Amino acid sequence: MIGFILAIAISVDCVLAYFSAGLAPVAMTDPPMPFEKTLANIALDAHIEKQHVPPSMPADEINLVEGAGVYKQHCSLCHGLPGQPPIDYATTMFSEAATIVPW
């Protein structure tokens, strides 16, 4: 039992030493840490579930079409439209814009 507790304590110490030594990737160009996306999504899902806020409007066709129009007006400049090459403005951004539309 003592060995198990000691192994857990050493593991936690190693993780803390890894982060405090500055070895964790932090730049945009660095590859992600192992399980970084999974852990972030777990935390985000838990936070959203804890808030349990009902949607402010129904997800019907009228609202989805209106949302697509808003995206086209305000977001497509940086994030682009599905199936079309990015415009010049999007290629001059400091870092690559996040892909909002998964197509």
C-alpha positions as CSV (number, residue, x, y, z in Angstrom):
1,M,0.0,0.0,0.0
2,I,2.8,2.4,0.8
3,G,4.5,1.6,-2.5
4,F,1.3,2.5,-4.4
5,I,0.9,5.8,-2.6
6,L,4.6,6.6,-3.1
7,A,4.3,5.8,-6.9
8,I,1.3,8.2,-7.1
9,A,3.2,10.9,-5.3
10,I,6.3,10.5,-7.5
11,S,4.1,10.7,-10.6
12,V,2.4,13.9,-9.5
13,D,5.9,15.4,-8.6
14,C,7.2,14.4,-12.1
15,V,4.2,16.1,-13.8
16,L,4.7,19.3,-11.7
17,A,8.4,19.3,-12.4
18,Y,7.7,18.9,-16.2
19,F,5.5,22.0,-16.2
20,S,7.6,24.1,-13.8
21,A,10.8,23.4,-15.8
22,G,9.1,25.0,-18.8
23,L,9.2,21.9,-20.9
24,A,5.5,21.9,-21.8
25,P,4.7,23.2,-25.3
26,V,3.1,26.7,-25.2
27,A,3.7,28.2,-28.6
28,M,1.2,28.1,-31.4
29,T,3.6,26.1,-33.5
30,D,4.4,23.5,-30.9
31,P,2.7,20.1,-31.1
32,P,-0.1,19.6,-28.5
33,M,0.7,17.7,-25.3
34,P,-0.6,14.1,-25.1
35,F,-4.3,14.1,-24.3
36,E,-4.4,17.9,-24.3
37,K,-7.5,18.1,-26.5
38,T,-9.2,15.3,-24.7
39,L,-8.7,16.8,-21.3
40,A,-9.8,20.2,-22.4
41,N,-13.0,18.8,-23.9
42,I,-13.7,16.8,-20.7
43,A,-13.3,20.0,-18.7
44,L,-15.5,22.0,-21.1
45,D,-18.2,19.4,-21.2
46,A,-18.3,19.2,-17.4
47,H,-18.5,23.0,-17.1
48,I,-21.4,23.2,-19.6
49,E,-23.2,20.3,-18.0
50,K,-22.8,22.0,-14.6
51,Q,-24.4,25.2,-15.8
52,H,-27.3,23.4,-17.5
53,V,-28.5,26.4,-19.3
54,P,-31.4,25.7,-21.7
55,P,-30.9,27.0,-25.3
56,S,-32.1,30.5,-25.9
57,M,-33.7,29.7,-29.2
58,P,-34.8,26.5,-30.9
59,A,-32.6,24.9,-33.5
60,D,-35.1,24.9,-36.4
61,E,-34.4,25.6,-40.0
62,I,-35.3,29.3,-39.8
63,N,-32.7,30.0,-37.1
64,L,-30.0,27.9,-38.8
65,V,-30.4,29.8,-42.1
66,E,-30.3,33.2,-40.2
67,G,-27.1,32.0,-38.4
68,A,-25.5,31.0,-41.7
69,G,-26.2,34.6,-42.9
70,V,-24.6,36.1,-39.8
71,Y,-21.6,33.8,-40.3
72,K,-21.3,34.8,-43.9
73,Q,-21.4,38.5,-43.0
74,H,-19.1,38.6,-39.9
75,C,-17.0,35.4,-39.8
76,S,-16.3,34.3,-43.3
77,L,-13.7,37.0,-43.8
78,C,-11.3,35.3,-41.5
79,H,-12.6,31.7,-41.3
80,G,-13.6,31.3,-44.9
81,L,-16.6,29.6,-46.6
82,P,-16.9,25.8,-47.1
83,G,-15.4,24.6,-50.4
84,Q,-13.8,27.9,-51.3
85,P,-10.1,29.0,-51.0
86,P,-9.3,31.5,-48.3
87,I,-9.2,35.2,-49.3
88,D,-6.0,37.3,-49.2
89,Y,-6.9,38.8,-45.8
90,A,-7.1,35.3,-44.2
91,T,-3.6,34.4,-45.5
92,T,-2.0,37.5,-44.0
93,M,-3.2,36.8,-40.4
94,F,-0.5,36.2,-37.7
95,S,-1.6,32.7,-37.0
96,E,-3.9,30.5,-39.0
97,A,-7.5,31.2,-38.2
98,A,-9.4,28.4,-36.5
99,T,-11.7,26.4,-38.7
100,I,-15.2,26.9,-37.4
101,V,-17.1,25.1,-40.2
102,P,-15.9,21.4,-40.2
103,W,-16.5,20.8,-43.9
